[in-house]
Amino acid sequence: MHVIRTIQTFQGHPVPDRVHAPRGPFPAELFRQEPINYEYEQAFGEDGENFPMGATVQNNFEPPKWYRCYDCHERVKEDELDLHECDL
């Protein structure tokens, strides 16, 4: 047979008088939030290339690697490196 007992309890810490976000002993700089950038730039630049439909890591999709020419600063895909000729 279960016995139900009433135990007198007490509040172990003071109850806050206003709502606040607990921060602990950390400086305020840790909790500073950067402003949201609404001017989104795609991960792929000038030509607007994007991932093909269904491209995921699970199906071993690897995006094309881009390189920048040291002489003319033009962006070149990895498979087009041999065909690149600088216009200098």
N, C-alpha and C positions, 0 to 999 in steps of 0.2 A: 504494500500500500504506500502510495506517494504522499508525502507531507509537503504542503505549500507553506513557506514561511515568508514573512515580510521583513526585509532588512532595511534599516535606515541608512541611506547613502548621502553623500555630500558632494558638492561641486569642487573638483580638485584644482581648477584653475579659474581665473576670473573670466567672465563672459564678456566679449567685446561689445561696446556700446554702438558700434557702427560696422558697416560692411567694408571689408578691405581684402586685398589680395595678399596672402601670406608670402613673404619674400625670404624670410630667414636671415641669416647673418651675411648675406651676399650683397655686393655693391649694386647700385641701381643700373650701372652700365651693362650688366649681364642680362637685364630684362628689357633693354631698349629694343624696340622693334623697328626694322628698317621700313621706309615707305614703300608701298606697293608700286611697282613699275607697270603702268598700263600700256606703255608703248612696247608691245611684244615684238621681238625679232626672232625669226625662225632660226633653228640651229644650223640650217643650211643657207648659205648666203646668196650670192648674186643671181644665180640661175634659178632660184626658187625650188630646187629639187627637194623632194620630201620622201619619206619612207613609202614603199609600195604597200598596197593593202595586204594585211595579214603578216607583215614583217615583224617577227618577234625573236627574242633570244632563244626561245624553245625550239624554233625551227632553223636555228643556226644562221639567221640572217646577219650579215655584217655590212654596214653602210660603206660606200666607197670612200677611200682615203683621199684627202686633198693635200696637195703640196703647193708651195709658192716658189716660183722661180726666183733664184737669187739675183739674176741679172735684170729681168724685166718686171718682176713682182706680179706676174700673172698667175692666177690659180689654175692648177692642172690636176686632173684626176690621175690616180696611180696607174691605171691602164693606158693613159695617154702620154706618159712621160717620154717614151721613145719617139713619139711623133711631134713633140713640142719643139718649135724653133723660135728663138727670140727675134724680135723685130728691131734689133739695135743696129 
